[in-house]
């Protein structure tokens, strides 16, 4: 039985994710690490409970623990890279209010990969943590990591040029961890900032942490009424950022990634890394710039590790999670906000104009409940022919689009993604994918 899913350990608080689980998981990590571990959390109401349990587990194994408090996940990763041997972030990212989880961070600031997770799981399931002698239990300190993180972001964009523009920005941090960074970063960039849902509140009273188009209607209205240049919203731990243009329209996350890729490739050449679920638009802009795309399995850790291997100049997922290697190898919402402002500054374009420069394609997706995902995927893979990519699930390329069928890493479902040159063809491919999974 796997403890870790696609992004750490997650579940409903006090049913799946308990203080005991956090204690034992932290003791397992401490047994493996035996060093300095930073612990941070998003704003969820159960954050303190799980953080205290995790800190206790680490101290029990003799680790030195640095409690960084409420902070975006990428801020914790930025700190760990230069100051610790590992990290734990108490977060369930975009999941609903009742969820929480633990994400483990490696010494280089990236998320734990499957091999490291399996090593922790081995200790956890064998109930084999090595507790320290009473004279060698760990020590606890507290550090404010946010000023250094904000400074790091600003050092990797043209901050002075952005400041001269005096952008008007509306921000919806969803009462999550972005509340303690993004409004302040924007103020330092000389933006006029209007915030909504920027109070720290782990019940997420105004919207769920997932910043989807349907929950950002208020942000769109505020952008228009304030004459703002753009709006930005985060998920619960602010490792992702999504945008509203100056007309109040939601910017598709794959389009956002394509905008950033196009900008980066206009300055330097190199590989672009993104999961097989991302839009063909990424390859369109990469090829136009004389570059190429390296496709990975779904999951930011896969993107980050491959980026390091191929020396990629940019990478990310089509969900607002973009990775800037000059800054750090993880998804970073605040860095994405600053970079979009830099692009608008250097190109002297409105956000809607940047969107219109990206090739038009149509995407759709759905999910199908499946009792035996492995058997279903084996059947699908054996029954398809032609241009097929099995990097993650089964991706079938057609002359006018593609269809991806892959098992969920966290739920008993199969996910279906499609993209085509016309909306009608996208619907046809989605129906084809649904039919291929019938009876699974």
N, C-alpha and C positions, 0 to 999 in steps of 0.2 A: 504494500500500500504506500503510495507516494504522499508525503506530507506537503511538499511544495507543488504549486500549480504553475501557470505560465508566468505569474508575477508574484513570487513569494508565497506566503501562507495567508489565506483569506477565508473569512466565513462570518456567520452571524455571531455577534458578541454573546458570550456566556452560554452558547450552545455549541458552536464549532470552535470558536477562538476564546479561550479562557485564560485567566491569570496563571493557572497551572501549566497550560501549554506554553505561554510566554516564558515562564520560569524555566521549564525543562528545555525549551528550545535555546534559550540564552545560555544555560549551563552547557549544552552540547556545543554551541558555538565557542564559548569560553574555553572548553576543553581542547577544542581544535586550534584556537588562535593563541591563547596564552599571551596576550599583549594588551595594547590600548584599544578600546572600543568606544566609538561615539554612538550615542543613542538620541534620536530625535523623534518627533511625532507631528502629525497633522492635528487638526482641531477637534477631532471626534470626541464625544463625551467619554468614551472608554479609553482614551489615549493615556491618561494619567495612570489608570489601573494597570494597563498592559506595560507601560513604560517602567513603572516601579517594579513590576514583577521581573521584567527583563533585566533591569539594573541589578536587582538582587541576585539573579542567576549568574550574571557575569562576575559580580563581586565575590560570590561564593567560590568561583573557580580561580580567584586570584587576579582577575583582570583589573587594569586601571580603566575606569569608566569616566567618560566626559559626557555629561548631560547637556545637550544643546537646546532642549526645550522645543517649542513649536517652531518649525521651520519647513520650507519646501523641501521635498526629497532631493532635488538637485543641489540645494545649499548644503545639505548634509554630505552628499557625495563629494562636493567641492572641498569640504573640510577634511573628510576622511583621506582623500588622496594625498594630502600634504601633512597630516597630523595624527593619523591613527593606523592601526593594523586591520581594522574592520569596522563595520557600522551596522546598526539596526535602526530602521525607520518604522515606527508604528503608524501604519497607514493602510487604507483600503482603496486609495486613489479615487477612482470615479464611481466605485460601488455605492449603493444606497446607504442611508443613515445608519441602519442597524448593523452594518458590517464594520469589521476592522481586520487588521492583519499585521504581519511582520515581514519586512523586506530586508534581506541581508546584503550588505555592501562589502565588496572586496577592497583590498589595500590600495588598488589603483583607482578607486572611485566608481568602478563599474558594478553592476549588480552581480551577485553570485551566479555562476553558470551551473549547469546540471551536475558537473563533477563535484564542485564544491558543495552543492546542496546534498548530493548523495552521501558525502562524507559526514555532513552534519546529521543527516537522517540515520546513518548507521549508528552513531552514538546515541541519538534520541531513542530509537526503537530498541536498542540493546540495553537501555537504561544504564548507560556506562559513563556518566560524567565524572570527571576527576575533581573532587572538591579539595580546596586548599586547606592546609593546616591553619588553625585558628590565628597563628601569628603571621600568616601570609595572605589573608583575605584582602581583596582589592580596595583601592581608595577611589572616592568619588569627587569629581570637580564639576563646576558649571562654567560654560563658556558661551558668550554671545557671538555667534558665527556670522550674523547677518551683515554687518558693515563690510567685512572682508569679501563676502560673496557679492554684494552689490558693486563694490569696487572692481572685482574681477570681471563682472559683466561689462561694466563701462569701459574697461581697458581693451575690450575686444570689439568695440564698435567706434565709429567716428563721433564720440560724445559731443565734442565742441561744435561740430557741424549740425548735429541733431538739435542741440540747444538753441542755435541761431534761428531755427524754424519756428520755435514756439508752438508746437503741436497742441491741439485740444484733443484729449483722450478720455473716453468713458471706460471705466473698468468695473467688471463684475467678478469679484474673486470668490463668489459663492459661499462666503463665510469660512473658507478654507485657509490653508497655509499661505496661499498667495497674498492674503491680506496683510501679512507682516513684511512683504517685500515689494511687490509690484507698484503700488501707489507711491512709495518712497523712491524707488528707482526712477519712475517717471518724473517725479518732482526734481530729482537731481539732474535730469535731462531737460530741465526747463519747460516741461509740459504743463499745461493747465489741466488738472485732473479732476474729474467727477467720478465718485465711487458709488456703487450700490452693492449691497450684501457684503460689505467689507468689514463688518463687525465679526469678531471671532465667536462662533457659535456652532458647537458640534452637533446640534440637532438639525442644522442646515434648514432653517425655517422658511426660506424663500424659494429654494429649488434644490433638487438633488445635485450631488457633486458632478455628475456627468454634464458637461457644457454642450448639450445638443441644441440644434437650431430651434426646436419647439419650446425650450425653456428660456431662451434669450430674447424673447419679444420685447420685454421691458428695456433691455439694453439697447436694442435697435431703435426704440422710440426716443430714448435719451440721446443717442448719437444724433438723430435728426433734429430734435428740439434744441439741442445745445450747439448745433452747427459744428459738431466734432469732426475731426479728421478720420477717426476710426474708433471702434470699440474693441475691447479685448476681454476674454473670459478664461478662467482656469478651471481645472478639475480640482479635486480635494487636496492633493498634495503639490499642485502647481508644477508638475513636470511636463504639462502640456499647455498650449495656448491656442485658442481659436479666436477668429476675428469677425467683426462686423464692419462693412465698408461705410463710407461717408453718407450713403443713401439709405442706410439701415438694413442692408442685405447681408445675410450670412455668407461667409466665404468658405466654400468647400475646402476641407482640410487637405485633400490631395492637390487641389489647385494652389493652396498656400505653400505646400512643399515644393511644387513645381516653380513657384515664384522665387523661392529662396535658392533652389538649385540653379535656376537660370542666372541669378545675380552672382552667386559664388563662382560659377563657371565662366562668367564674363571677366573674372579677375585672375583665375588660375585654373589650370587643367588638371584633371585627375579623376579617378573612379568615383561613382556615386553609389551608395549602398542603401537598399530599401527592401522590405519584405515582398514576397510574391503577391500579397494582397493589395499592394499599392497600384495606383493608376498608371496606365501606359503613357500618360502625360509626362511622367518623370523621364521615361526613355526618349520621348519626343524632344524635350528641351535639352537632354544630355547629348543626343546625337547631333542636334543642330549646332551645339557648341563644340563638336568634335570629341566628345567624351563617351563613356559607356556606363551602363548600370550593372552592378553585381546584385543579383537577387538572393535573398536569404529566407529562412523560415520566419514565421510571424513571431514577434517578440523583440523588444528593444535590446535585450542582452545579445541576441544573435546579430543584430545590426551593428552594435557597438564593437563586438569582438571582431567581426569581419572588417569593419572600417579600420581597425588597428592593423589587421593582417595585410590589407591591400593598400594602406596609406591613402585612404579616401579623403577627398576634400570636403565632403558634405554627405549627410545621410539622415535617415529618419523614417518615420511611419506616417501613413496617411490618416492620422488621427490628431494632428496638432503636436505630435512629439518629434521634435527635430533635434539632431545631434550636431554640434559645432565642434570639430576636433581641436581647433585652436583654443577653445575654452575648456571643454572636458568631454569625455566619451560617455555621455548619458543625455537623455531627453531633458530639455531645460526650457521651461515656460518663460521665465523672465528674460533669458538670453534671446529667445525667439521674438519677444515683444521689442526689445532693443534693436534687433537685426531688421525687423520689418520697418521700423522708423528710419533706420539707416538707408534701407533700399528706397523708401519714399523720398528721402532727402537727396540722395545721390542721383536718382533718376528724375527727380522733380515731377513725380507722378502721384495722382490720387490712387488710393488702394483699388478702387473699381477699375481704373485704367490698367493697373498691373494685372488684375484678374482677366481682363479682356485680351491681354496679350498671350494668354495660355491657350493651347489648342482645346477645342471643345470635344468632350466625350461624355458618355452617359454611364453612370454606375448605379448598381442596385445590389441589395443583399438581403438574405433571410436566414432563418435557422430552422432545422428540422429535428424533432426529438428522435433519438436513436438508442435502442436497447444495447446493441453490440456494435460500437463504432469501428472496432478493428476489423471485424468480419465484413462490415459494410464497405469500408475503404478498400479492402482487398478485392472485393467483388467489383467495385467501380474501376479500380486500377486495371484489372484483368479484362474489362469489357470495353475500354476506350483505346482508340488508335489515333495515329497522326502525330501532330506536334504536341507532345505531352511533357510537362515538367512535374517531377515528383519531389521537388525540394521540400515542400510542406503540403501534404495532401496530394490532390491531383489537380493540376492546372492545365486546361486544354486551350490551346491557341487556335483561333480561327482567323480567316483573312480580315474579318471586320470586327474582331473583339476577342474576349477570352472568358472562360468559366473556371472558377476555382471552387473545389469542394474539399474541405478539410475538417478534421475532428476538433472539437473544442478541447482545450487543455484543462478546463475547470468544470465543465458541465456535461451531462449525458446528451449532447446534441452534436449535430453536424452543421457547420456553417457553409453557406453558399454565397459566393461573391461573383459578380459579373461586371463587365464593361464592354461597351460597344460604341460604334460611331453614330448610331441613331438610338433614340429612346425606345422605338418599337423593337429593335434588335436586342436591346438589353433585356426587355421583358421576355422575349422569346428564349434567350439564353437562361434566364432565371427559371422559367418553366421547365426547360430541359434539365437543369440541375435538380429541381424538385422531383421530377419524374425519375431521375437516375437514383435517387435516395429512397424511393418508395419501398416500404416493406423492410427497411433496415432495422 
